[in-house]
């Protein structure tokens, strides 16, 4: 199966909308496409998750950053940044004071996605050296992940050392189930999907108990509805794959 170029940015990452130029969470959308294809048994001919994950540090001088070559923006910001800009950025008050924040970031969502997909690939025995490097280089405690030890931190710890960290599995599953069971809705009346997507990525990527984690989902159409609540274009590659993976008449339950 070929992914239409309209769903990709110039670096090959999946975009949330066809009209977007790029994505602030490219690794998350990459993970959704990759894992959905695996669940659905679909071979993606023009999509390389290992390379996409690796590019986030290889093009940024060994540091995971949101987009390829973001290191250029980081260096530029550091040259221009005043003491006030740096102080606001440090205390995460840039948005509050309407001050330009540093592009030096890799969110908990992105961390979760790279960890999950790298672990999944290792479980398949694919490119062990490359995936191990991708997993080893990612940090569990950054300025954007340190406050998520219960889910992203636990998942990262487990993925880096699954034999010795098996005791973390119940913790990961508990908080994932909690997210997927949420009944919180947005202004349109749809169930909020962002946190649920991250929980799904975590559980599927780490090969844990998805049935247990999704049994209390309030969405009438389950995971297919969850993805469509998050991605509004019906023909988006993510929704296409979600229907193949989780629709009763199209794929596995």
N, C-alpha and C positions, 0 to 999 in steps of 0.2 A: 504493500500500500504506500502510495506517495502522499506526502503532506503538501498541500498547495502553498506556494510561497507567500500568499497573502496572510498566512497565519504566522509567518516568521519575520523577525527583524533582520537587519543586515548581518548580524553575527550568527544567525541560525537559531536563535532562541524563540520560543513560542510566545506570541503576544496575546493579551486578553481580548483584544478587539481587532478586527481586520484593519480599521482605520488608524490604529495607533502606529507611531513610528518605532517605538521601543517599549520595554516593559520594566517597571521598577522591581518586579519580582520574577524575572525570567526563569530562575532555577525552579521556582514553584510550578510554573506552567509547564516547564520541561518535564518535571517529575510527574505531573498529572498525565501528560501524554504518554510518557514512557511506561508507567505502571498500568494505566488503562489498557494499553496495547498488549502488555504481558497477560493481564487477566483475560482479555478478549481473544488471545491467541493470534493477534495480528502482527505481521512482520512489517516494520516501517523501514522502507528502503533508503530514505534520505534523512535519517535522524540518528545521531550518535550521542547518546547521553554521557558516555565516558569522556568524550572530547569536550562536550559542552561544559561539564563539571570542571574538567581540568583547565579550560580556558579562563575560568574565573580567578585562578591563581597564577597560571602561567603567563598571562598577559598583564599581570599586575605585580610583577617582581616578587612572586612567591606569596603574596597576601591575598586572601579571598576578599574580593570586592564585588558589588552588585552586578556590574556590567564589564565586559571586556574593555581593557585599557582605561578603566576609571582612575588608574594611578596618575594619569596625566592631569585629570581634574583635581585630584587630591593635592598634588604638588603645587598646582596653580593656586588653590585655595589657601594653602599654608603660606605662600608668599604674600598673598593679599590680606590675609586675616589680621584684623586688629585684636588687641587684648580683649575688647568687649565681645567680638565675634567668637573668639576662642573660649571665653568664660561662659557665654550663653550656650555654646555647643557642648561644653563639658557637663553642664548641669541640665542639658536637654531642654533649654528654654528658648531656643532659636525661633521656633514656631510662635511661641507666646509673644516674643518681642519683635516678631517679623524681621528677623535677621537671618541672612543666608547661613545655612548650616553646612558642615563639612560633608563632602561626598565620600568620606572614608568610613564606609559602613557595609555590613553584611548582616542582615536581619535574622531574627530567630526563625522566620518562615523559610528563608533561603538556606540557613544552616540545616534545618529539619529536612529539607528537600534533597540537598546534596548527600547528607548522611544516609537517608533512606534508600536513595537510588544506588549509591555506591555499595551499600550493604547487600542490596538485592542482587546486583551484578556479581558480587563476590560469591553469593550463595549459588549462583548459576555456574560458577567456575570461570567466568569470563574475564580476561585481561587482569589477572590478580595483582600484578605489579602496579599498573596504572590506577586501579580502583583503591588499592591499599594506600598509595600516595595521596590520592584525593581525600581519603578518609583520615589519614594521619595528619594532614596539613590543616584540617578544619579545627577550629577552637571551640570548646564547649562554653567558655566564659569570655564574652566580648562585651563591649559597651551596650550591645543590644540583646544579648542572650543571658546575661548573668541573673536576671530576675525571673528566668523560666527554668529553674532546676527540676521542677516536678515533671515537665513533659519533654521539652527540647533537650535539657541537660541530661535527663535520664536516658533518653533515646540515644544521644551521642555517646554517653558512657558505655551503654550496652553494645552499640554497634562497633566501638573501638575494641571491646574485649568481651565478646558474648559468652565465652566459657566461664570466666570468673564473675561476670556481672548478671548471671541469670536471675538473681534475686530481684532485679529491677523490672522484670517482665510484668508482674502484677501491678506495679506502680504505673507503668506506661499504659497498660490496658485500662486501668481504672480511670485515669484522667482522659484518655481517648474516648472511652464510653461516655463520660460526663459531657464532653464536648459534642459528641454525636447525638446525644439525647436532648440537647438544648431546644427549648421552645421559643426562644427569643426571635422576634420578627422585625423586618425592616419597614420603612415607611410605605412600601408597596404591598405589605402583607405577606411577603415571602420569608421563610425561615433564613436567618443569617447563616451564611455558608462558609465564610472564610475560616473560622476556627475548626469547623467540621472537616473541611478539605485538608487542613493540616493534620488532623487526627487520622483521617483516612490514609494519607501519604505515609504517616508514621507506622501505622498498623500493617498496611500492605507491604511496604518496603522492608520492614523488619520481620515479615512473615509471622505475625502474631494472630490472635483469634479475632478475625473480623466479624464473624457471626455474633460473638458475645458482645462486641463493642457497638454493633448496629441494631441490636434487637429492640431497643427502646426509641429508635428514631421516630419523630413525629411526622416526617414527610410521608404522604400517602403513597407516593411512587418511589420511596426509598432513595437509593443512591443516584438514580437517574435524575430525580427531582433536585437533589442536592447540587449536582453539577449544573443543571440548567438554571438554578437560582443564582449561581455564581457567574456563569457564562451565559450572556443573554442571546447571543447569535445562535440560532438553532442548528446552523450548518457548520459551526465551529468544530474543528477537529476533536476537541475535547468532548463535546456533546455527542458527536458521531461515535466516538470510541466508547463513551459511557453507555450509550444505548446498546452497542454490540456486547459490552461486557456484562451489563446488569439487567437488560430487558428480558423478561421471561421467555419471549418468543424469538430472541435474537442471540442470546449467549448464556453463559453460566449464571447461576443465581448469586 
